[in-house]
Amino acid sequence: MSAPAIAKPRGKRFTAWILIGGVTAVHCLVAAVSFLKDLTFAAYFGTSQAADLVTTAFLLPEAISYNLIAAVIGIAAVPELSRRWQEKQYGMFLRSAARMALHAALLMTGALLLLFLAKNGMMALFGYGPGSAGTGELERLYVLLLFSMPLFPLFAIGGAALQASGAFYAAAAGPIVLNAAMLAALSLSWAGNVPEQSGSFTYAASILAGAGGMTLMVWAALRRRLRLVAQLSFASAWRQKDNEAAVTAAVTGKSRMAAGGLLRVYRDILPLLLLNLFSQMLYATERAIAANMEPGTLAGLNYAYRIAQFPNWVFVAAVTAVLLPALSRSASAGGGQAAKPELYRALRATLGLMLPAAAVLFWLREPVISLLFGRGAFGPQSVALTSELLAGYSLSVALQAVSVICLRYFLACGRLYGPAAVYLASTVCTIAFDLLAVRSFGAAALGYGALCGWALNALLMFMLVVRDSNNRSG
């Protein structure tokens, strides 16, 4: 092979890692703004009833719209949109994104109406019955925040379209707008000595404004991307036909939605929802177990979890954001066998960074915890308890990275029920370990349970990748 032929893929890989580094920097900025917002929230509200009310009011809208629907559709949409963009089918690309946005908005509007009609039951579920102190204020905040529900999936779909088109920075920077709006509302309320009741409404309004702002930002960035790359406005791209007659003929007997590729997107949503639900089930079970242990265990678990997940939230999230469109294009061109080399390169490079990160977190966990939280009421006993929990969690971060990257391979190939079964098996294994070991080993068992579960998950996911790619190659 000639030197220019060898240099070309190396140059592409170098450019990809430069891009991943840039996205990682954006994620670090998001984390910094979010952390500053949390500090300001604690300084302004403390542990007052107003803090409980605004947190409770956002609980359901955030869980359903942001953590569930937006998280799933924002990933499921990327492979299909990546293929359309790669094939320069800009009309089908934009129409697919717009139709997904419309369907998600209608779904979330329906959920909004149901939650609004059931608001009295929701108030009672949260412990605020008729005549209870704070019920009226909670209802006001709850109704306001319900209107954020259609916005988060719209942002996620716009962000997925940007990733598919190769514009990763704008998609990653969206949460900065949301957190900055919340930080501004808190800072102004704190600086102006605004009463907490009025401040809680201002804070809720800032969530709604921030969600709207980041949604507008990603769709405006998508508009600029179309103009820059395809020299098309939204209107001209929408009218572009992209040989749809040929595509429709290739799927004779299927609906127009199937021809547009949305059928596959919606088919992938169910196993992704199952994956998400299994993860949430494990998350809830761990916290239920911690809540029944000595006082402070639940808080220590939350601190340990956030510290351990920081490398994944910042670096691995950047890798997967850049990797998924590339895997989707490779899988579209040559199947799983074509996508495997890119997957293996990503795994090697990610493990090269995450294994040292896991070792540092494990060996230096007490100094890290003391530096971040060791002040005020967070004394030596709290540091020791959180350190016990972080021991297992810190060692699991590299294994979790392997699982998340392998999952992107199956997303690109459109085969997700095998990974869903793996996630179910690892969830059951982790919960069983926690229940059996926590009585003998105390709080530390929760961290080591996570380590065992992610080890099983990573091993099974990698075996599935090898088996799938070998089968597809004949």
C-alpha positions as CSV (number, residue, x, y, z in Angstrom):
1,M,0.0,0.0,0.0
2,S,1.3,3.4,-0.9
3,A,2.3,6.0,1.7
4,P,-0.5,8.4,0.8
5,A,-3.0,5.5,1.1
6,I,-1.7,4.7,4.5
7,A,-1.6,8.3,5.6
8,K,-5.2,9.0,4.6
9,P,-6.9,6.7,7.3
10,R,-4.4,7.8,9.9
11,G,-5.2,11.5,9.1
12,K,-9.0,10.7,9.5
13,R,-8.4,9.0,12.8
14,F,-6.3,11.9,14.1
15,T,-9.0,14.3,13.0
16,A,-11.6,12.2,14.8
17,W,-9.7,12.3,18.0
18,I,-9.2,16.0,17.8
19,L,-13.0,16.2,17.4
20,I,-13.5,14.0,20.4
21,G,-11.2,16.2,22.4
22,G,-13.2,19.2,21.4
23,V,-16.5,17.6,22.3
24,T,-15.0,16.4,25.6
25,A,-14.0,20.1,26.4
26,V,-17.6,21.1,25.7
27,H,-18.9,18.4,28.1
28,C,-16.5,19.7,30.7
29,L,-17.9,23.2,30.3
30,V,-21.5,21.7,30.7
31,A,-20.4,19.9,33.8
32,A,-18.8,23.1,35.2
33,V,-21.9,25.2,34.6
34,S,-24.1,22.5,36.0
35,F,-22.0,22.2,39.2
36,L,-22.0,25.9,39.7
37,K,-25.8,25.9,39.3
38,D,-26.0,23.2,41.9
39,L,-23.9,25.1,44.4
40,T,-26.0,28.3,43.8
41,F,-29.2,26.3,44.3
42,A,-27.9,25.0,47.6
43,A,-26.8,28.5,48.7
44,Y,-30.1,30.1,47.8
45,F,-32.6,27.4,48.8
46,G,-30.7,25.3,51.3
47,T,-33.0,22.5,52.5
48,S,-36.1,24.6,52.6
49,Q,-39.6,23.6,51.6
50,A,-39.3,25.8,48.5
51,A,-36.4,23.6,47.4
52,D,-38.5,20.4,47.9
53,L,-41.4,21.9,46.0
54,V,-39.5,22.9,42.9
55,T,-37.6,19.6,42.9
56,T,-40.8,17.6,43.3
57,A,-42.6,19.6,40.6
58,F,-39.9,18.9,38.0
59,L,-39.6,15.2,39.0
60,L,-42.1,13.7,36.5
61,P,-41.5,16.0,33.5
62,E,-37.8,15.4,33.8
63,A,-38.1,11.6,34.2
64,I,-40.6,11.1,31.4
65,S,-39.6,13.7,28.9
66,Y,-35.8,14.2,29.4
67,N,-34.5,11.0,30.9
68,L,-36.7,8.6,29.1
69,I,-38.2,9.8,25.7
70,A,-35.5,12.4,24.8
71,A,-32.6,10.1,25.9
72,V,-33.9,7.2,23.8
73,I,-35.1,9.0,20.6
74,G,-31.9,11.2,20.6
75,I,-29.9,8.0,20.1
76,A,-32.3,6.0,18.0
77,A,-32.5,8.7,15.4
78,V,-28.8,9.0,14.7
79,P,-28.2,5.9,12.5
80,E,-31.1,6.6,10.0
81,L,-30.3,10.3,9.8
82,S,-26.5,9.6,9.3
83,R,-27.3,7.3,6.3
84,R,-29.5,10.0,4.7
85,W,-26.8,12.7,5.2
86,Q,-24.1,10.4,3.9
87,E,-26.1,9.7,0.7
88,K,-26.7,13.4,0.3
89,Q,-30.5,12.8,0.6
90,Y,-31.0,16.1,2.3
91,G,-34.7,16.3,1.7
92,M,-35.4,12.9,3.2
93,F,-32.9,13.8,6.0
94,L,-34.9,17.0,6.9
95,R,-38.3,15.4,6.5
96,S,-37.4,12.5,8.7
97,A,-36.1,14.8,11.4
98,A,-39.2,17.0,11.1
99,R,-41.6,14.1,11.2
100,M,-39.9,12.6,14.3
101,A,-40.1,16.0,15.9
102,L,-43.8,16.3,15.1
103,H,-44.6,12.8,16.4
104,A,-42.6,13.4,19.6
105,A,-44.3,16.7,20.2
106,L,-47.7,15.1,19.8
107,L,-46.8,12.3,22.1
108,M,-45.5,14.6,24.8
109,T,-48.4,16.9,24.4
110,G,-50.7,13.9,25.1
111,A,-48.6,13.0,28.2
112,L,-48.8,16.6,29.3
113,L,-52.6,16.6,29.1
114,L,-52.8,13.3,31.0
115,L,-50.5,14.5,33.8
116,F,-52.4,17.8,34.0
117,L,-55.8,16.0,34.3
118,A,-54.2,13.7,37.0
119,K,-52.6,16.6,38.9
120,N,-54.6,16.0,42.1
121,G,-53.6,12.4,42.2
122,M,-50.0,13.4,41.5
123,M,-50.1,15.9,44.4
124,A,-51.4,13.2,46.7
125,L,-48.7,10.8,45.5
126,F,-46.0,13.3,46.5
127,G,-47.6,13.7,49.9
128,Y,-49.4,16.9,49.3
129,G,-53.2,16.4,49.7
130,P,-55.9,19.0,49.6
131,G,-55.3,21.6,52.3
132,S,-51.7,20.6,52.9
133,A,-49.1,23.3,53.3
134,G,-47.5,23.9,50.0
135,T,-50.0,22.1,47.8
136,G,-51.1,25.3,46.0
137,E,-47.5,26.3,45.3
138,L,-46.5,22.8,44.2
139,E,-49.5,22.7,41.8
140,R,-48.5,26.1,40.3
141,L,-44.9,24.9,39.7
142,Y,-46.0,21.5,38.5
143,V,-48.4,22.9,35.8
144,L,-45.7,25.4,34.6
145,L,-43.0,22.7,34.3
146,L,-45.4,20.4,32.4
147,F,-45.0,22.7,29.4
148,S,-41.3,21.8,29.2
149,M,-42.2,18.2,28.2
150,P,-42.5,18.6,24.4
151,L,-39.3,20.7,24.3
152,F,-36.8,18.1,25.5
153,P,-37.5,15.5,22.7
154,L,-37.5,18.3,20.2
155,F,-34.0,19.2,21.4
156,A,-32.9,15.6,21.3
157,I,-34.0,15.1,17.7
158,G,-32.4,18.4,16.6
159,G,-29.2,17.3,18.4
160,A,-29.3,13.8,16.7
161,A,-29.7,15.5,13.3
162,L,-26.6,17.7,14.0
163,Q,-24.6,14.7,15.1
164,A,-25.6,12.9,11.9
165,S,-24.5,15.9,9.8
166,G,-21.1,16.0,11.5
167,A,-21.9,19.1,13.7
168,F,-21.1,17.8,17.2
169,Y,-20.2,21.0,19.1
170,A,-23.6,22.6,18.8
171,A,-25.4,19.4,19.8
172,A,-23.1,19.0,22.9
173,A,-23.4,22.6,23.9
174,G,-27.2,22.6,24.2
175,P,-27.4,21.8,27.9
176,I,-25.2,24.9,28.6
177,V,-28.1,27.1,27.6
178,L,-30.4,25.2,30.0
179,N,-28.0,25.3,32.9
180,A,-27.0,28.9,32.3
181,A,-30.6,30.0,32.4
182,M,-31.2,28.2,35.7
183,L,-27.9,29.6,37.1
184,A,-28.9,33.1,36.1
185,A,-32.3,32.8,37.7
186,L,-30.8,31.5,40.9
187,S,-28.1,34.2,41.0
188,L,-30.5,37.0,40.4
189,S,-32.9,35.7,43.1
190,W,-30.1,35.3,45.6
191,A,-28.4,38.6,44.9
192,G,-31.8,40.4,45.0
193,N,-32.9,38.7,48.3
194,V,-36.0,37.5,46.5
195,P,-38.3,35.5,48.8
196,E,-37.9,31.8,48.2
197,Q,-41.6,31.3,47.1
198,S,-41.1,33.8,44.3
199,G,-37.6,32.5,43.6
200,S,-38.9,29.0,43.1
201,F,-41.3,30.2,40.4
202,T,-38.5,32.2,38.7
203,Y,-36.3,29.1,38.8
204,A,-39.1,26.9,37.3
205,A,-39.7,29.5,34.6
206,S,-35.9,29.5,33.8
207,I,-36.1,25.7,33.2
208,L,-38.9,26.3,30.7
209,A,-37.0,29.2,29.1
210,G,-33.7,27.2,29.0
211,A,-35.4,24.2,27.4
212,G,-36.9,26.4,24.8
213,G,-33.6,28.2,24.2
214,M,-31.5,25.0,23.7
215,T,-34.2,23.6,21.4
216,L,-34.1,26.7,19.2
217,M,-30.3,26.7,19.3
218,V,-29.9,23.2,17.8
219,W,-32.5,23.7,15.1
220,A,-30.9,27.0,14.2
221,A,-27.5,25.3,14.0
222,L,-29.1,22.6,11.8
223,R,-30.4,25.3,9.5
224,R,-26.9,26.8,9.2
225,R,-25.4,23.3,8.6
226,L,-27.8,22.7,5.7
227,R,-26.8,26.1,4.2
228,L,-23.1,25.5,4.7
229,V,-22.8,22.0,3.4
230,A,-25.8,21.5,1.0
231,Q,-26.5,25.2,0.1
232,L,-30.1,24.6,1.0
233,S,-32.6,26.4,3.1
234,F,-35.2,24.5,5.2
235,A,-37.8,25.2,2.5
236,S,-35.7,24.1,-0.5
237,A,-34.4,21.0,1.4
238,W,-38.0,20.1,2.3
239,R,-39.0,20.2,-1.4
240,Q,-36.0,18.2,-2.6
241,K,-37.2,14.7,-3.7
242,D,-34.0,12.6,-3.4
243,N,-35.3,9.8,-5.7
244,E,-38.0,8.9,-3.2
245,A,-39.8,7.0,-6.0
246,A,-36.9,4.6,-6.1
247,V,-36.8,4.3,-2.4
248,T,-40.5,3.7,-2.2
249,A,-40.3,1.1,-5.0
250,A,-37.6,-0.8,-3.0
251,V,-40.0,-1.2,-0.1
252,T,-43.1,-2.2,-2.0
253,G,-46.0,-2.8,0.2
254,K,-44.7,-0.6,3.0
255,S,-45.9,2.7,4.1
256,R,-44.5,6.1,3.2
257,M,-43.1,6.3,6.8
258,A,-41.2,3.1,6.2
259,A,-39.8,4.5,2.9
260,G,-38.6,7.5,4.9
261,G,-36.8,5.3,7.3
262,L,-38.9,6.2,10.4
263,L,-40.1,2.6,10.8
264,R,-36.6,1.4,11.7
265,V,-36.1,4.3,14.1
266,Y,-39.4,3.5,15.9
267,R,-38.6,-0.2,15.9
268,D,-35.3,0.5,17.7
269,I,-37.1,2.6,20.4
270,L,-38.7,-0.3,22.2
271,P,-35.4,-2.2,23.0
272,L,-33.8,1.1,23.9
273,L,-36.6,1.9,26.3
274,L,-36.2,-1.6,27.8
275,L,-32.4,-0.9,28.2
276,N,-33.2,2.4,29.9
277,L,-35.9,0.9,32.2
278,F,-33.5,-1.9,33.3
279,S,-30.9,0.7,34.2
280,Q,-33.4,2.8,36.0
281,M,-34.6,-0.3,37.9
282,L,-31.1,-1.0,39.1
283,Y,-30.6,2.7,40.0
284,A,-33.8,2.7,42.1
285,T,-33.0,-0.7,43.7
286,E,-29.6,0.4,44.8
287,R,-31.0,3.5,46.4
288,A,-33.8,1.6,48.1
289,I,-31.2,-0.7,49.7
290,A,-29.1,2.3,50.7
291,A,-32.1,4.0,52.2
292,N,-32.6,1.1,54.6
293,M,-29.0,1.1,55.8
294,E,-27.2,3.4,58.3
295,P,-28.0,7.1,58.0
296,G,-26.0,8.9,55.3
297,T,-25.6,5.8,53.1
298,L,-28.0,7.1,50.5
299,A,-26.3,10.4,50.3
300,G,-22.9,8.8,50.2
301,L,-24.1,6.5,47.4
302,N,-25.2,9.5,45.3
303,Y,-21.8,11.3,45.9
304,A,-19.9,8.1,44.9
305,Y,-22.0,7.5,41.9
306,R,-21.5,11.1,40.6
307,I,-17.8,11.0,41.0
308,A,-17.4,7.6,39.3
309,Q,-19.6,8.5,36.4
310,F,-17.8,11.8,35.7
311,P,-15.3,10.2,33.2
312,N,-18.2,8.5,31.3
313,W,-20.3,11.6,31.3
314,V,-17.5,13.7,29.9
315,F,-15.2,11.6,27.8
316,V,-17.1,8.4,26.9
317,A,-20.2,10.5,26.0
318,A,-18.0,12.4,23.5
319,V,-16.5,9.2,22.0
320,T,-20.0,7.7,21.5
321,A,-21.4,10.9,20.0
322,V,-18.7,11.0,17.3
323,L,-18.6,7.2,16.9
324,L,-22.3,6.4,16.3
325,P,-22.7,8.3,13.0
326,A,-19.4,6.8,11.8
327,L,-20.5,3.3,12.7
328,S,-23.9,3.9,11.1
329,R,-22.3,4.9,7.8
330,S,-19.9,2.0,7.8
331,A,-22.7,-0.5,8.7
332,S,-24.9,1.0,5.9
333,A,-22.1,0.5,3.4
334,G,-20.7,-2.9,4.4
335,G,-22.6,-4.3,7.4
336,G,-21.3,-5.2,10.8
337,Q,-18.0,-6.5,9.4
338,A,-17.2,-3.0,7.9
339,A,-18.1,-1.3,11.2
340,K,-16.0,-3.7,13.4
341,P,-12.5,-2.1,12.8
342,E,-13.8,1.4,13.9
343,L,-15.4,-0.2,16.9
344,Y,-12.2,-2.0,17.9
345,R,-10.1,1.2,17.5
346,A,-12.6,3.1,19.7
347,L,-12.5,0.4,22.3
348,R,-8.7,0.3,22.4
349,A,-8.3,4.0,22.7
350,T,-11.1,4.4,25.2
351,L,-9.7,1.6,27.5
352,G,-6.3,3.2,27.2
353,L,-7.7,6.3,28.9
354,M,-10.4,4.8,31.1
355,L,-8.3,2.1,32.8
356,P,-5.8,4.6,34.2
357,A,-8.8,6.8,35.2
358,A,-10.4,3.9,37.1
359,A,-7.1,3.1,38.8
360,V,-6.6,6.8,39.9
361,L,-10.2,6.9,41.2
362,F,-9.7,3.7,43.2
363,W,-6.3,4.5,44.8
364,L,-6.9,8.2,45.4
365,R,-10.6,8.0,46.3
366,E,-10.3,9.3,49.8
367,P,-8.2,12.4,48.8
368,V,-10.6,13.1,46.0
369,I,-13.7,12.9,48.2
370,S,-12.1,15.0,50.9
371,L,-11.1,17.6,48.3
372,L,-14.5,17.8,46.7
373,F,-16.8,17.4,49.8
374,G,-14.8,17.3,53.0
375,R,-16.0,20.4,54.7
376,G,-18.8,21.4,57.0
377,A,-21.1,18.5,58.0
378,F,-19.2,16.2,55.6
379,G,-16.7,15.0,58.1
380,P,-14.3,12.0,58.3
381,Q,-17.1,9.5,58.8
382,S,-18.8,10.7,55.6
383,V,-15.5,10.6,53.7
384,A,-14.9,7.0,54.9
385,L,-18.5,5.9,54.0
386,T,-18.4,7.4,50.5
387,S,-14.9,6.0,49.9
388,E,-16.2,2.5,50.6
389,L,-18.9,2.9,48.1
390,L,-16.6,4.5,45.5
391,A,-14.2,1.6,45.6
392,G,-16.3,-0.7,43.5
393,Y,-17.9,2.0,41.4
394,S,-14.5,3.5,40.4
395,L,-13.3,0.1,39.0
396,S,-16.5,-0.4,37.0
397,V,-16.1,2.8,34.8
398,A,-13.9,1.1,32.2
399,L,-16.2,-1.8,31.9
400,Q,-19.2,0.5,31.6
401,A,-17.4,2.3,28.7
402,V,-16.9,-1.1,26.9
403,S,-20.6,-1.8,27.2
404,V,-21.7,1.6,26.0
405,I,-19.4,1.6,23.0
406,C,-20.5,-1.9,22.0
407,L,-24.1,-0.8,22.3
408,R,-23.4,1.8,19.6
409,Y,-22.3,-1.0,17.3
410,F,-25.7,-2.7,17.7
411,L,-27.5,0.7,17.3
412,A,-25.7,1.2,14.0
413,C,-26.6,-2.3,12.8
414,G,-30.2,-2.1,14.0
415,R,-30.0,-5.2,16.3
416,L,-30.9,-4.3,19.8
417,Y,-32.8,-7.1,21.4
418,G,-29.7,-9.1,22.2
419,P,-28.2,-6.1,24.1
420,A,-31.5,-5.6,25.9
421,A,-31.3,-9.2,27.1
422,V,-27.7,-8.6,28.3
423,Y,-28.7,-5.5,30.2
424,L,-31.6,-7.5,31.9
425,A,-29.2,-10.3,32.9
426,S,-26.6,-7.9,34.3
427,T,-29.3,-6.0,36.2
428,V,-30.6,-9.1,37.8
429,C,-27.0,-10.2,38.6
430,T,-26.2,-6.9,40.3
431,I,-29.4,-6.8,42.3
432,A,-28.9,-10.4,43.5
433,F,-25.3,-9.6,44.5
434,D,-26.4,-6.5,46.4
435,L,-29.1,-8.3,48.3
436,L,-26.9,-11.2,49.2
437,A,-23.7,-9.3,50.0
438,V,-24.9,-6.1,51.7
439,R,-25.6,-7.8,55.0
440,S,-22.1,-9.2,55.3
441,F,-20.1,-6.5,53.7
442,G,-22.1,-3.4,54.3
443,A,-22.3,-0.4,52.1
444,A,-19.2,-1.3,50.1
445,A,-21.2,-4.3,48.6
446,L,-23.2,-1.8,46.5
447,G,-20.1,-0.6,44.7
448,Y,-18.7,-4.0,44.2
449,G,-22.1,-5.2,43.0
450,A,-22.0,-2.5,40.3
451,L,-18.5,-3.8,39.4
452,C,-19.7,-7.4,39.0
453,G,-22.7,-6.4,37.0
454,W,-20.8,-4.2,34.6
455,A,-18.1,-6.9,34.2
456,L,-20.8,-9.4,33.2
457,N,-22.4,-6.8,30.9
458,A,-19.2,-5.8,29.2
459,L,-18.1,-9.5,28.6
460,L,-21.5,-10.5,27.2
461,M,-21.7,-7.4,25.0
462,F,-18.2,-7.9,23.5
463,M,-19.1,-11.6,22.9
464,L,-22.2,-10.5,21.1
465,V,-20.2,-8.1,18.9
466,V,-17.7,-10.8,17.9
467,R,-20.4,-13.3,17.2
468,D,-22.6,-10.8,15.3
469,S,-19.8,-9.5,13.1
470,N,-18.5,-13.0,12.3
471,N,-21.9,-14.2,11.4
472,R,-22.5,-11.3,9.1
473,S,-19.2,-11.9,7.4
474,G,-20.3,-15.5,6.5
